[in-house]
């Protein structure tokens, strides 16, 4: 597999949920009442490019997700499912196309500990199958590979009420992702052995929201740092996420959302996503 393709194709999204979605969940939790149920679903479209020398690629795809949570006293408990389908085309070196399809599940728990502070944890598992084809030296080679991953995160957030309409949220999070690529044999008879990987990283973030009538606008920024490279061979151990969007209160129980997110400072990488979501409380 070419160098630009990570062990977990960019479809590993649960532990790196678009920050707009994370911020929406925090706002929703802050305004929920005891014993409330909440169901949400959304679709995200993604367009990413890598210009890494000899390992460039274009990555386009979409993610659909659904979540269910319940507010019990000071706890919010929930879980969700996600499906991602991407098409990755190489733009340098040998010609190739990779189509990873990933299904994942996540469990989450958060608790209000007073003073506008909350602690939260997630545990996710995912499985990915990648149908691939390459042309090298005039010869076409195809294969299917499988991988799985386990992710876990622990976070502390601080909500600061600036006014009746404005809210500031500060966050600190640690995420660990470990996974395994199964061995496979391509159509030319070449076998690639199994491999594993582990990555832990910290995220520090700040978000701001302001409500005007039924619409809440927000912006969010996160700095992510790791002891390992995020992009192999670049020494790149940190980057930024930025997102913005709005949530519209359709009625007392239904909220609609739109979001846009991007990355900055990540070596050779452009990565943009747009999303739409709906949340219903019952």
Residue frames as qw, qx, qy, qz and C-alpha x, y, z in Angstrom:
[[0.000, 0.888, 0.459, 0.000, 0.00, 0.00, 0.00],
 [0.394, 0.627, -0.047, 0.671, 1.31, 3.45, -0.84],
 [0.388, -0.036, -0.510, 0.767, 2.86, 5.51, 1.90],
 [0.193, -0.224, 0.041, -0.955, 0.17, 8.19, 1.96],
 [0.685, -0.357, -0.441, -0.456, -2.54, 5.71, 2.95],
 [0.279, -0.501, 0.620, -0.536, -2.70, 5.40, 6.76],
 [0.027, 0.010, -0.989, 0.142, -3.27, 2.17, 8.60],
 [0.215, 0.570, 0.715, -0.343, -6.80, 3.35, 9.28],
 [0.235, 0.419, 0.478, 0.736, -8.08, 4.89, 6.03],
 [0.034, -0.151, 0.176, -0.972, -9.39, 8.37, 6.70],
 [0.552, -0.403, -0.507, -0.525, -12.69, 6.71, 7.54],
 [0.500, -0.319, -0.663, 0.457, -11.75, 6.32, 11.19],
 [0.049, -0.562, -0.135, -0.814, -14.05, 9.14, 12.30],
 [0.589, -0.673, -0.436, -0.097, -15.49, 8.26, 15.65],
 [0.633, -0.486, -0.189, 0.572, -12.41, 9.26, 17.61],
 [0.232, -0.156, 0.174, 0.944, -12.01, 12.30, 15.38],
 [0.178, 0.728, 0.661, -0.012, -15.63, 13.37, 15.11],
 [0.227, 0.597, 0.176, 0.749, -16.01, 16.70, 13.34],
 [0.218, -0.108, -0.520, 0.819, -15.58, 19.26, 16.09],
 [0.372, -0.179, -0.158, -0.897, -18.86, 20.87, 15.03],
 [0.713, -0.284, -0.576, -0.282, -20.66, 17.67, 16.03],
 [0.538, -0.166, -0.621, 0.546, -18.78, 17.42, 19.34],
 [0.006, 0.039, -0.228, 0.973, -19.66, 21.03, 20.13],
 [0.540, -0.246, -0.362, -0.719, -23.32, 20.43, 19.23],
 [0.694, -0.274, -0.664, 0.045, -23.44, 17.44, 21.59],
 [0.362, -0.103, -0.507, 0.775, -21.95, 19.51, 24.42],
 [0.238, -0.118, 0.010, -0.964, -24.50, 22.30, 23.95],
 [0.655, -0.253, -0.516, -0.491, -27.35, 19.78, 23.80],
 [0.624, -0.219, -0.679, 0.319, -26.17, 18.04, 26.98],
 [0.173, -0.001, -0.374, 0.911, -25.90, 21.36, 28.79],
 [0.393, -0.074, -0.036, -0.916, -29.53, 22.19, 28.01],
 [0.534, -0.171, -0.785, -0.264, -31.07, 18.72, 28.56],
 [0.573, -0.461, 0.260, -0.626, -33.44, 17.89, 31.41],
 [0.338, -0.268, 0.877, -0.212, -33.33, 14.80, 33.62],
 [0.581, 0.213, 0.775, -0.129, -34.59, 11.61, 32.01],
 [0.505, 0.687, -0.131, -0.506, -34.52, 13.11, 28.50],
 [0.761, 0.103, 0.551, 0.326, -33.89, 10.86, 25.51],
 [0.227, 0.783, -0.234, -0.529, -32.25, 12.25, 22.40],
 [0.788, 0.211, 0.509, 0.274, -31.84, 10.73, 18.94],
 [0.132, 0.819, -0.245, -0.502, -29.67, 12.26, 16.23],
 [0.798, 0.223, 0.465, 0.312, -28.49, 11.44, 12.75],
 [0.095, 0.862, -0.192, -0.460, -26.36, 13.09, 10.13],
 [0.842, 0.390, 0.216, 0.305, -24.47, 12.90, 6.86],
 [0.244, -0.813, 0.281, 0.447, -21.00, 14.35, 6.23],
 [0.787, 0.588, 0.050, 0.180, -19.28, 14.82, 2.85],
 [0.550, -0.679, 0.295, 0.387, -15.48, 14.92, 2.80],
 [0.691, 0.693, -0.052, 0.199, -12.89, 16.08, 0.26],
 [0.562, -0.724, 0.307, 0.257, -9.22, 15.63, 1.13],
 [0.703, 0.662, -0.213, 0.151, -5.94, 15.93, -0.79],
 [0.711, -0.558, 0.248, 0.349, -2.38, 14.90, -0.02],
 [0.505, 0.835, -0.219, 0.029, 0.54, 16.50, -1.87],
 [0.648, -0.581, 0.468, 0.150, 3.22, 14.43, -0.15],
 [0.293, 0.643, -0.617, -0.346, 6.09, 13.80, -2.63],
 [0.302, 0.216, -0.913, -0.170, 5.79, 10.37, -4.28],
 [0.083, -0.283, -0.921, 0.256, 2.68, 9.65, -2.20],
 [0.274, 0.070, 0.025, -0.959, 0.04, 12.15, -3.31],
 [0.007, -0.347, -0.934, -0.085, -3.65, 11.21, -3.25],
 [0.367, -0.207, -0.100, -0.901, -7.22, 12.49, -3.54],
 [0.100, -0.210, -0.931, 0.280, -9.78, 11.22, -1.06],
 [0.419, -0.157, -0.111, -0.887, -13.52, 11.79, -1.43],
 [0.306, -0.210, -0.927, 0.044, -16.25, 10.13, 0.57],
 [0.466, -0.490, -0.089, -0.731, -19.23, 10.37, 2.87],
 [0.164, 0.000, -0.874, 0.457, -20.18, 9.30, 6.38],
 [0.544, -0.476, -0.329, -0.608, -23.61, 8.56, 7.80],
 [0.234, 0.075, -0.802, 0.544, -24.14, 8.25, 11.54],
 [0.558, -0.563, -0.357, -0.494, -26.92, 7.76, 14.08],
 [0.230, 0.180, -0.701, 0.651, -26.76, 8.24, 17.86],
 [0.569, -0.610, -0.433, -0.341, -29.07, 7.70, 20.82],
 [0.292, 0.200, -0.591, 0.725, -28.49, 9.12, 24.30],
 [0.495, -0.686, -0.506, -0.167, -30.31, 9.52, 27.60],
 [0.042, 0.542, -0.377, 0.750, -29.88, 12.16, 30.27],
 [0.711, -0.477, -0.516, 0.005, -30.14, 10.66, 33.79],
 [0.516, -0.788, -0.105, 0.319, -29.56, 13.14, 36.59],
 [0.099, -0.860, 0.338, 0.369, -26.01, 14.38, 36.01],
 [0.492, -0.191, 0.763, 0.373, -25.11, 11.60, 33.56],
 [0.643, 0.541, -0.171, -0.515, -25.47, 11.43, 29.79],
 [0.536, -0.186, 0.811, 0.143, -25.21, 7.87, 28.43],
 [0.676, 0.592, 0.026, -0.438, -25.41, 6.86, 24.80],
 [0.572, -0.170, 0.701, 0.390, -24.06, 5.11, 21.77],
 [0.509, 0.687, -0.059, -0.515, -24.06, 5.25, 18.01],
 [0.778, 0.146, 0.530, 0.305, -23.26, 3.65, 14.68],
 [0.157, 0.786, -0.258, -0.539, -21.38, 5.06, 11.70],
 [0.804, 0.263, 0.461, 0.270, -20.72, 3.99, 8.11],
 [0.017, 0.800, -0.291, -0.524, -18.11, 5.59, 5.85],
 [0.809, 0.345, 0.395, 0.266, -17.39, 4.97, 2.17],
 [0.079, -0.826, 0.274, 0.486, -14.41, 6.63, 0.48],
 [0.836, 0.479, 0.127, 0.238, -12.64, 6.59, -2.87],
 [0.371, -0.784, 0.316, 0.385, -8.90, 7.30, -2.75],
 [0.786, 0.585, 0.056, 0.194, -6.96, 7.85, -5.99],
 [0.641, -0.416, 0.160, 0.625, -3.18, 8.18, -6.08],
 [0.343, 0.933, 0.058, -0.090, -1.81, 11.26, -7.85],
 [0.133, 0.797, -0.589, -0.032, 1.89, 10.39, -7.87],
 [0.321, -0.324, 0.890, -0.019, 3.94, 7.24, -8.29],
 [0.008, 0.127, 0.943, 0.309, 2.06, 4.18, -9.48],
 [0.460, -0.212, -0.257, -0.823, -1.59, 4.54, -10.46],
 [0.212, -0.162, -0.932, 0.245, -4.01, 3.17, -7.90],
 [0.473, -0.411, -0.151, -0.765, -7.54, 3.35, -6.52],
 [0.201, -0.060, -0.876, 0.434, -8.61, 2.32, -3.02],
 [0.479, -0.436, -0.303, -0.699, -12.21, 2.07, -1.80],
 [0.157, 0.013, -0.833, 0.531, -12.35, 1.66, 1.99],
 [0.544, -0.497, -0.366, -0.568, -15.75, 0.94, 3.56],
 [0.221, 0.148, -0.731, 0.628, -15.80, 1.25, 7.35],
 [0.573, -0.593, -0.414, -0.386, -18.46, 0.39, 9.89],
 [0.300, 0.193, -0.622, 0.697, -17.95, 1.51, 13.48],
 [0.516, -0.687, -0.475, -0.192, -19.75, 1.76, 16.81],
 [0.216, 0.371, -0.436, 0.791, -19.16, 3.99, 19.81],
 [0.500, -0.659, -0.557, 0.076, -20.33, 4.11, 23.43],
 [0.190, 0.487, -0.195, 0.830, -20.17, 7.36, 25.38],
 [0.500, -0.671, -0.518, 0.174, -20.70, 8.58, 28.92],
 [0.223, 0.460, -0.174, 0.842, -20.41, 12.04, 30.42],
 [0.451, -0.627, -0.583, 0.251, -21.07, 13.49, 33.86],
 [0.033, -0.835, 0.003, -0.550, -21.67, 17.01, 35.11],
 [0.659, -0.193, -0.502, 0.526, -19.27, 17.57, 38.00],
 [0.254, -0.854, -0.343, 0.297, -20.45, 21.09, 38.84],
 [0.245, -0.698, 0.158, 0.654, -19.23, 24.58, 38.15],
 [0.556, 0.715, -0.158, -0.393, -19.92, 24.21, 34.44],
 [0.021, 0.531, -0.832, -0.162, -17.45, 21.31, 34.22],
 [0.936, 0.092, 0.118, -0.317, -18.05, 17.84, 32.80],
 [0.252, -0.443, 0.831, 0.225, -15.98, 14.71, 32.26],
 [0.839, 0.357, 0.016, -0.411, -16.66, 12.38, 29.35],
 [0.358, -0.366, 0.829, 0.226, -15.35, 9.14, 27.90],
 [0.781, 0.403, -0.142, -0.455, -15.87, 7.22, 24.66],
 [0.484, -0.269, 0.816, 0.163, -15.03, 3.72, 23.52],
 [0.669, 0.539, -0.101, -0.502, -15.25, 2.82, 19.84],
 [0.575, -0.141, 0.764, 0.258, -14.66, -0.17, 17.58],
 [0.565, 0.640, -0.099, -0.511, -14.56, -0.27, 13.80],
 [0.697, -0.008, 0.660, 0.280, -13.91, -2.65, 10.93],
 [0.324, 0.734, -0.221, -0.554, -12.76, -1.64, 7.45],
 [0.769, 0.182, 0.554, 0.263, -12.59, -3.52, 4.14],
 [0.081, 0.742, -0.287, -0.600, -10.52, -1.96, 1.33],
 [0.803, 0.417, 0.397, 0.154, -10.95, -2.98, -2.31],
 [0.172, -0.781, 0.334, 0.500, -7.78, -1.89, -4.13],
 [0.821, 0.449, 0.249, 0.250, -6.28, -1.87, -7.61],
 [0.248, -0.787, 0.316, 0.468, -2.85, -0.65, -8.72],
 [0.800, 0.582, 0.008, 0.146, -0.94, -0.37, -11.96],
 [0.403, -0.776, 0.426, 0.233, 2.80, -0.79, -11.50],
 [0.250, -0.395, 0.760, 0.451, 5.23, -1.35, -14.36],
 [0.434, 0.167, -0.554, -0.690, 2.32, -1.77, -16.74],
 [0.357, -0.158, -0.920, -0.011, 0.83, -4.60, -14.67],
 [0.507, -0.468, -0.052, -0.722, -2.54, -4.34, -12.94],
 [0.331, -0.014, -0.866, 0.375, -2.72, -5.77, -9.44],
 [0.522, -0.500, -0.163, -0.672, -5.87, -6.04, -7.28],
 [0.377, -0.059, -0.834, 0.399, -6.48, -7.10, -3.70],
 [0.496, -0.688, -0.240, -0.471, -8.86, -6.75, -0.77],
 [0.373, 0.160, -0.662, 0.630, -7.50, -6.01, 2.69],
 [0.525, -0.694, -0.425, -0.247, -9.22, -5.83, 6.06],
 [0.293, 0.246, -0.512, 0.769, -8.40, -3.91, 9.21],
 [0.462, -0.726, -0.492, -0.134, -10.00, -3.11, 12.55],
 [0.226, 0.412, -0.348, 0.811, -9.41, -0.50, 15.20],
 [0.477, -0.649, -0.563, 0.187, -10.23, 0.28, 18.81],
 [0.178, 0.514, -0.102, 0.833, -10.38, 3.85, 20.04],
 [0.468, -0.649, -0.542, 0.255, -10.85, 5.38, 23.48],
 [0.193, 0.536, -0.062, 0.820, -10.93, 8.94, 24.71],
 [0.416, -0.613, -0.536, 0.405, -11.21, 10.84, 27.99],
 [0.194, 0.533, 0.156, 0.809, -12.09, 14.53, 28.13],
 [0.226, -0.557, -0.499, 0.624, -12.68, 17.41, 30.51],
 [0.148, 0.582, 0.388, 0.699, -14.80, 20.38, 29.44],
 [0.165, -0.426, -0.426, 0.781, -15.51, 23.75, 31.04],
 [0.104, 0.690, 0.552, 0.457, -18.59, 25.72, 30.00],
 [0.202, -0.290, -0.255, 0.900, -18.58, 29.45, 30.67],
 [0.156, 0.780, 0.598, 0.092, -21.83, 31.38, 30.31],
 [0.330, 0.050, 0.066, 0.940, -20.97, 34.77, 28.85],
 [0.343, 0.036, 0.056, -0.937, -24.56, 36.02, 28.57],
 [0.688, 0.205, 0.505, -0.479, -28.09, 34.70, 28.17],
 [0.786, 0.571, 0.002, -0.238, -27.27, 34.03, 24.52],
 [0.470, 0.694, -0.537, 0.093, -23.54, 33.29, 24.49],
 [0.902, -0.385, 0.194, -0.011, -21.54, 30.28, 25.68],
 [0.271, 0.719, -0.639, 0.026, -17.81, 29.50, 25.76],
 [0.972, -0.205, 0.097, -0.065, -16.60, 25.89, 26.03],
 [0.088, 0.724, -0.684, 0.019, -12.98, 24.95, 26.78],
 [0.985, -0.046, 0.034, -0.163, -11.92, 21.32, 26.40],
 [0.028, -0.623, 0.781, 0.035, -8.97, 18.99, 26.93],
 [0.949, 0.094, 0.084, -0.288, -9.05, 15.46, 25.54],
 [0.183, -0.494, 0.828, 0.192, -6.77, 12.44, 25.26],
 [0.877, 0.301, -0.005, -0.374, -7.46, 9.88, 22.51],
 [0.310, -0.423, 0.829, 0.194, -5.78, 6.54, 21.84],
 [0.822, 0.391, -0.081, -0.406, -6.28, 4.51, 18.67],
 [0.325, -0.393, 0.845, 0.162, -4.88, 1.03, 18.13],
 [0.805, 0.395, 0.036, -0.442, -5.51, -1.24, 15.19],
 [0.544, -0.232, 0.766, 0.253, -4.47, -4.16, 13.06],
 [0.568, 0.500, -0.372, -0.537, -4.22, -4.77, 9.30],
 [0.893, -0.031, 0.441, -0.079, -4.84, -8.40, 8.40],
 [0.313, -0.327, 0.720, 0.525, -2.47, -10.21, 6.04],
 [0.698, 0.570, 0.236, -0.365, -3.59, -10.43, 2.40],
 [0.523, -0.100, 0.657, 0.534, -2.44, -11.79, -0.97],
 [0.348, 0.584, -0.093, -0.728, -2.88, -9.75, -4.13],
 [0.851, 0.440, 0.130, -0.255, -3.80, -11.00, -7.62],
 [0.489, 0.688, -0.535, 0.033, -0.11, -11.33, -8.51],
 [0.891, -0.129, -0.417, 0.121, 0.39, -13.80, -5.66],
 [0.313, 0.388, -0.463, 0.733, 2.36, -11.43, -3.41],
 [0.558, -0.617, -0.553, 0.046, 1.51, -11.73, 0.28],
 [0.022, 0.617, -0.271, 0.739, 1.63, -8.78, 2.66],
 [0.426, -0.202, -0.794, 0.383, 1.93, -9.78, 6.34],
 [0.325, -0.826, -0.452, -0.084, -0.29, -8.40, 9.06],
 [0.340, 0.289, -0.266, 0.855, 0.73, -5.19, 10.80],
 [0.355, -0.747, -0.540, 0.155, -0.39, -3.17, 13.80],
 [0.241, 0.457, -0.072, 0.853, -0.20, 0.41, 14.96],
 [0.379, -0.687, -0.542, 0.299, -0.92, 2.56, 17.99],
 [0.212, 0.437, 0.037, 0.873, -1.33, 6.33, 18.25],
 [0.309, -0.697, -0.544, 0.351, -2.14, 8.50, 21.25],
 [0.253, 0.373, 0.111, 0.886, -2.74, 12.24, 20.99],
 [0.118, -0.515, -0.517, 0.673, -3.92, 15.22, 23.02],
 [0.109, 0.593, 0.468, 0.646, -6.46, 17.83, 21.90],
 [0.140, -0.436, -0.405, 0.791, -6.97, 21.27, 23.44],
 [0.105, 0.493, 0.620, 0.601, -9.98, 23.19, 22.18],
 [0.065, 0.360, 0.356, -0.860, -12.13, 26.28, 22.54],
 [0.061, 0.458, 0.742, 0.486, -15.60, 26.90, 21.16],
 [0.111, 0.240, 0.268, -0.926, -18.00, 29.84, 21.17],
 [0.041, 0.484, 0.808, 0.333, -21.72, 29.90, 20.43],
 [0.130, 0.184, 0.194, -0.955, -24.25, 32.71, 20.16],
 [0.178, 0.486, 0.855, 0.031, -28.02, 32.35, 19.89],
 [0.190, 0.147, -0.116, -0.964, -30.18, 34.66, 17.80],
 [0.728, 0.040, -0.075, -0.680, -33.87, 33.81, 18.04],
 [0.963, -0.049, 0.184, -0.193, -34.10, 30.10, 17.07],
 [0.809, 0.491, -0.227, 0.230, -30.63, 29.86, 15.54],
 [0.613, -0.715, 0.261, 0.212, -27.40, 29.14, 17.40],
 [0.623, 0.708, -0.296, 0.149, -24.15, 29.94, 15.54],
 [0.752, -0.592, 0.245, 0.154, -20.84, 28.48, 16.69],
 [0.521, 0.695, -0.482, 0.115, -17.12, 28.28, 15.94],
 [0.872, -0.444, 0.204, 0.030, -14.68, 25.73, 17.33],
 [0.456, 0.715, -0.518, 0.106, -10.91, 25.26, 17.19],
 [0.903, -0.395, 0.168, 0.024, -8.72, 22.36, 18.41],
 [0.212, 0.738, -0.641, 0.005, -4.98, 21.83, 18.58],
 [0.992, -0.093, 0.018, -0.082, -3.96, 18.16, 18.31],
 [0.109, 0.758, -0.636, 0.098, -0.51, 16.96, 19.37],
 [0.993, -0.100, -0.026, -0.049, 1.14, 13.54, 19.52],
 [0.486, -0.643, 0.538, 0.248, 4.52, 12.01, 20.28],
 [0.580, 0.085, 0.708, 0.394, 4.31, 10.29, 16.86],
 [0.037, 0.164, -0.423, -0.891, 3.94, 11.65, 13.37],
 [0.587, 0.434, 0.432, -0.529, 0.42, 12.17, 12.06],
 [0.736, 0.646, -0.110, -0.170, 1.80, 12.00, 8.49],
 [0.905, -0.207, 0.223, 0.298, 4.53, 9.40, 8.03],
 [0.708, 0.190, 0.192, 0.652, 7.99, 10.68, 7.12],
 [0.142, 0.789, 0.172, 0.573, 7.26, 14.37, 7.75],
 [0.336, -0.002, -0.523, 0.784, 8.00, 14.88, 11.44],
 [0.335, -0.395, -0.182, -0.836, 4.47, 16.33, 11.65],
 [0.307, -0.191, -0.858, 0.364, 3.31, 15.78, 15.23],
 [0.077, 0.518, 0.539, -0.660, 0.62, 18.45, 15.58],
 [0.029, 0.297, 0.547, 0.783, -2.12, 20.16, 13.59],
 [0.246, 0.172, 0.372, -0.878, -5.31, 22.21, 14.02],
 [0.059, 0.489, 0.837, 0.239, -9.00, 21.50, 13.44],
 [0.155, 0.166, 0.146, -0.963, -11.42, 24.36, 12.79],
 [0.000, 0.441, 0.859, 0.259, -15.18, 24.15, 12.40],
 [0.215, 0.130, 0.177, -0.952, -18.18, 26.42, 12.22],
 [0.157, -0.320, -0.863, -0.359, -21.88, 25.94, 11.76],
 [0.386, -0.187, 0.152, -0.890, -25.37, 26.60, 13.01],
 [0.052, -0.273, -0.952, 0.125, -28.19, 24.79, 14.77],
 [0.337, -0.204, -0.197, -0.898, -31.79, 25.78, 14.12],
 [0.216, 0.148, 0.835, -0.483, -34.55, 24.97, 16.63],
 [0.204, -0.228, -0.698, -0.648, -37.43, 23.85, 14.46],
 [0.598, -0.584, -0.272, -0.478, -39.72, 23.27, 17.45],
 [0.547, -0.693, 0.348, -0.316, -39.46, 22.38, 21.14],
 [0.877, -0.237, 0.417, 0.021, -38.06, 18.92, 20.35],
 [0.824, 0.378, 0.276, 0.320, -36.34, 19.14, 16.96],
 [0.157, -0.830, 0.278, 0.458, -33.06, 20.81, 15.98],
 [0.816, 0.534, 0.116, 0.191, -31.47, 20.97, 12.53],
 [0.453, -0.725, 0.289, 0.431, -27.75, 21.53, 12.00],
 [0.714, 0.671, -0.061, 0.191, -25.29, 22.52, 9.27],
 [0.596, -0.693, 0.270, 0.304, -21.50, 22.41, 9.70],
 [0.667, 0.681, -0.242, 0.181, -18.19, 22.98, 7.94],
 [0.686, -0.646, 0.273, 0.193, -14.79, 21.79, 9.19],
 [0.650, 0.683, -0.278, 0.181, -11.21, 21.96, 7.94],
 [0.821, -0.403, -0.009, 0.403, -7.65, 21.25, 9.08],
 [0.253, 0.925, -0.218, 0.180, -4.60, 23.52, 9.15],
 [0.192, -0.759, 0.608, -0.136, -0.92, 22.93, 9.74],
 [0.864, -0.093, 0.494, -0.027, -1.03, 19.24, 8.81],
 [0.222, -0.492, 0.630, 0.559, 1.84, 18.36, 6.48],
 [0.037, 0.096, -0.785, -0.611, 0.90, 18.10, 2.78],
 [0.015, 0.417, 0.907, -0.057, -2.78, 17.86, 3.73],
 [0.324, -0.074, -0.069, -0.941, -5.98, 19.64, 2.74],
 [0.163, -0.279, -0.944, 0.066, -9.09, 18.21, 4.39],
 [0.312, -0.048, 0.078, -0.946, -12.57, 19.78, 4.27],
 [0.070, -0.328, -0.942, 0.008, -15.96, 18.43, 5.36],
 [0.377, -0.164, -0.022, -0.911, -19.53, 19.68, 5.24],
 [0.123, -0.183, -0.962, 0.158, -22.36, 18.09, 7.19],
 [0.485, -0.324, -0.162, -0.796, -26.07, 18.17, 7.92],
 [0.204, -0.068, -0.914, 0.343, -27.76, 16.72, 11.00],
 [0.522, -0.490, -0.252, -0.651, -31.06, 16.44, 12.85],
 [0.167, 0.057, -0.820, 0.544, -31.64, 15.94, 16.57],
 [0.552, -0.449, -0.386, -0.587, -34.92, 14.98, 18.23],
 [0.043, -0.212, 0.744, -0.632, -35.58, 14.96, 21.99],
 [0.652, -0.302, -0.461, -0.521, -38.29, 12.78, 23.50]]
